[in-house]
Amino acid sequence: MKKFRYVALLLSLVFVLVACAKSPKEEFKSRLESMQGEKKAAYHYKIKVKDFQPGQNAASIQGIDDIVGKTLEAKLSQDLTKNAFAISVDLSNIDPKFSDFDLIYKGDKGYMSVQPMLAMNNVSTKEAEGKYVDIEEISGEKIPSFKEATKDSKVDLSWLDKIDEKHFKKDGDDVSVSLTMNQLFKVYKSALKQLDDDKETAEQLETYLNLAKASLSDKSKATLTLGKDGDLKTRMSMIYAKGMDTFVKSIDIDVNAKKVAYKAPKLPKSSDILSQKELESLLMDNTKLSDQDFNEIYNNIKGELDNTSKESLEAFITESKPYLTDEQLKKLEDLANQAKG
């Protein structure tokens, strides 16, 4: 009899544990809700174009070889209680001439770093190290306070209820959901419903979503994985539909977000904030010739070298020096040495 009671008690305990255990779907939703409820958090992102299959016209896509297989890293932090947000993106792995792109938002003030902006315009960035610009001043538009901008940041998760249990799984401490692109677009569209006070933006975004949906094959998919400690992994495989794959056949992207210790973002010092006039002055005074424009000038001078005096060429070099890179300057100086005295 005692043995029977022991077995009955054990079975009851097992039943209670099983009944109380969350399914992978319930666990996924619970973790997502927990993440959304966090007021203070920080993440280290790693974004990688893992694979790229070009279409027949892919040669016209410039710079694609610079990003395939490389990892773009970013650090993001926010504190909703103090209306603070910051993101820092390391662009140097994509192109060594770029530095970190920093965006800091606190209260009703937003600032971004200057260096990447200058580098994109082939401008020397030495004078811009550690410098920022006021987003509101540069854009000429009033920006909302961080509190106002994030008031509708909590996403409706009811879409999860419509996804069948078979799409969810648990592997160790990780829970994941695998979605077709059709399901993912439904998620995005449900999020657009929250933009009730900005119907124009919602309509524009829905148009873009419909265009994206029409461009992709039904074979495209995405897998979202949530770790026990708040880490997030996203795997996206986008396969383009027939007729839409002339530039890109497919592209696979991995996005890993690891939760890290929060550090409060610091606003730049007033001495490190450039006015619009100071920024324009930097752009005007330090603009360098692109290699394409320089090569055109160089070849024209080289073709007329027999008819060009060394004196006139040296005068041209002196006037052009502020707009030349060190390499460009050396090439012109070599030509001047070959010119007639």
VENRA-V761213 format. One record per residue. RES is the residue in one small letter. SS is DSSP state (H for helix, E for strand, L for the rest). NEAR is the number of other C-alpha atoms within 10 Angstrom. Layout:
res: {RES | RES}
ss: {SS | SS}
near: {NEAR | NEAR}
This chain:
res: {m | k | k | f | r | y | v | a | l | l | l | s | l | v | f | v | l | v | a | c | a | k | s | p | k | e | e | f | k | s | r | l | e | s | m | q | g | e | k | k | a | a | y | h | y | k | i | k | v | k | d | f | q | p | g | q | n | a | a | s | i | q | g | i | d | d | i | v | g | k | t | l | e | a | k | l | s | q | d | l | t | k | n | a | f | a | i | s | v | d | l | s | n | i | d | p | k | f | s | d | f | d | l | i | y | k | g | d | k | g | y | m | s | v | q | p | m | l | a | m | n | n | v | s | t | k | e | a | e | g | k | y | v | d | i | e | e | i | s | g | e | k | i | p | s | f | k | e | a | t | k | d | s | k | v | d | l | s | w | l | d | k | i | d | e | k | h | f | k | k | d | g | d | d | v | s | v | s | l | t | m | n | q | l | f | k | v | y | k | s | a | l | k | q | l | d | d | d | k | e | t | a | e | q | l | e | t | y | l | n | l | a | k | a | s | l | s | d | k | s | k | a | t | l | t | l | g | k | d | g | d | l | k | t | r | m | s | m | i | y | a | k | g | m | d | t | f | v | k | s | i | d | i | d | v | n | a | k | k | v | a | y | k | a | p | k | l | p | k | s | s | d | i | l | s | q | k | e | l | e | s | l | l | m | d | n | t | k | l | s | d | q | d | f | n | e | i | y | n | n | i | k | g | e | l | d | n | t | s | k | e | s | l | e | a | f | i | t | e | s | k | p | y | l | t | d | e | q | l | k | k | l | e | d | l | a | n | q | a | k | g}
ss: {L | H | H | H | H | H | H | H | H | H | H | H | H | H | H | H | H | H | H | H | L | L | L | H | H | H | H | H | H | H | H | H | H | H | H | H | L | L | L | E | E | E | E | E | E | E | E | E | E | E | E | E | E | E | L | L | L | H | H | H | L | L | L | H | H | H | L | E | L | L | E | E | E | E | E | E | E | E | E | L | L | L | L | E | E | E | E | E | E | E | L | L | L | L | L | L | L | L | L | E | E | E | E | E | E | E | L | L | E | E | E | E | E | L | H | H | H | H | H | H | L | L | E | L | L | H | H | H | L | L | L | E | E | E | H | H | H | H | H | L | L | L | L | L | L | H | H | H | H | L | L | L | L | L | L | L | L | H | H | H | H | H | L | L | H | H | H | E | E | E | E | L | L | E | E | E | E | E | E | E | H | H | H | H | H | H | H | H | H | H | H | H | L | L | L | L | L | L | H | H | H | H | H | H | H | H | H | H | H | H | H | H | H | H | H | E | L | L | L | L | E | E | E | E | E | E | L | L | L | L | L | E | E | E | E | E | E | E | E | E | L | L | L | L | L | L | L | E | E | E | E | E | E | E | E | E | E | E | E | L | L | L | L | L | L | L | L | L | L | H | H | H | E | E | L | H | H | H | H | H | H | H | H | H | H | H | E | L | L | L | H | H | H | H | H | H | H | H | H | H | H | H | H | L | H | H | H | L | E | H | H | H | H | H | H | H | H | H | H | H | H | H | H | L | L | H | H | H | H | H | H | H | H | H | H | H | H | H | L | E | L}
near: {6 | 7 | 8 | 9 | 10 | 11 | 12 | 12 | 12 | 12 | 12 | 12 | 12 | 12 | 12 | 11 | 11 | 11 | 10 | 9 | 11 | 12 | 16 | 20 | 21 | 16 | 20 | 25 | 19 | 13 | 17 | 16 | 15 | 11 | 17 | 12 | 10 | 11 | 12 | 18 | 19 | 21 | 21 | 19 | 21 | 18 | 17 | 19 | 18 | 18 | 14 | 19 | 13 | 17 | 15 | 11 | 11 | 15 | 11 | 9 | 11 | 8 | 10 | 13 | 11 | 11 | 16 | 17 | 14 | 15 | 19 | 18 | 20 | 19 | 19 | 22 | 22 | 24 | 19 | 16 | 9 | 14 | 19 | 24 | 23 | 23 | 20 | 18 | 18 | 17 | 18 | 15 | 15 | 16 | 11 | 8 | 15 | 18 | 20 | 17 | 18 | 21 | 20 | 23 | 21 | 21 | 14 | 16 | 17 | 23 | 22 | 22 | 26 | 23 | 24 | 21 | 17 | 20 | 16 | 10 | 14 | 19 | 24 | 19 | 21 | 10 | 11 | 20 | 12 | 15 | 20 | 26 | 21 | 18 | 20 | 15 | 14 | 13 | 10 | 9 | 9 | 11 | 15 | 14 | 16 | 19 | 16 | 13 | 12 | 12 | 9 | 11 | 11 | 13 | 16 | 15 | 13 | 11 | 14 | 15 | 11 | 8 | 15 | 10 | 14 | 10 | 14 | 21 | 18 | 16 | 10 | 8 | 9 | 19 | 22 | 23 | 22 | 20 | 19 | 17 | 22 | 15 | 16 | 17 | 17 | 13 | 18 | 15 | 16 | 16 | 17 | 19 | 15 | 16 | 14 | 10 | 9 | 11 | 13 | 11 | 13 | 18 | 14 | 10 | 15 | 16 | 12 | 12 | 16 | 12 | 11 | 13 | 17 | 13 | 17 | 21 | 20 | 15 | 13 | 19 | 20 | 19 | 18 | 18 | 21 | 23 | 18 | 13 | 13 | 18 | 18 | 20 | 18 | 18 | 18 | 21 | 20 | 22 | 22 | 24 | 19 | 11 | 9 | 15 | 20 | 14 | 17 | 19 | 21 | 19 | 18 | 19 | 18 | 18 | 19 | 19 | 21 | 16 | 19 | 16 | 10 | 14 | 14 | 16 | 18 | 12 | 18 | 16 | 10 | 9 | 8 | 15 | 21 | 18 | 14 | 15 | 10 | 12 | 19 | 12 | 12 | 18 | 18 | 12 | 13 | 20 | 19 | 22 | 18 | 15 | 14 | 9 | 10 | 18 | 13 | 11 | 13 | 15 | 11 | 11 | 17 | 17 | 11 | 11 | 17 | 11 | 11 | 16 | 15 | 18 | 13 | 13 | 19 | 17 | 11 | 13 | 18 | 11 | 9 | 13 | 15 | 14 | 21 | 20 | 18 | 9 | 9 | 18 | 17 | 13 | 11 | 22 | 15 | 10 | 16 | 23 | 12 | 14 | 20 | 13 | 10}
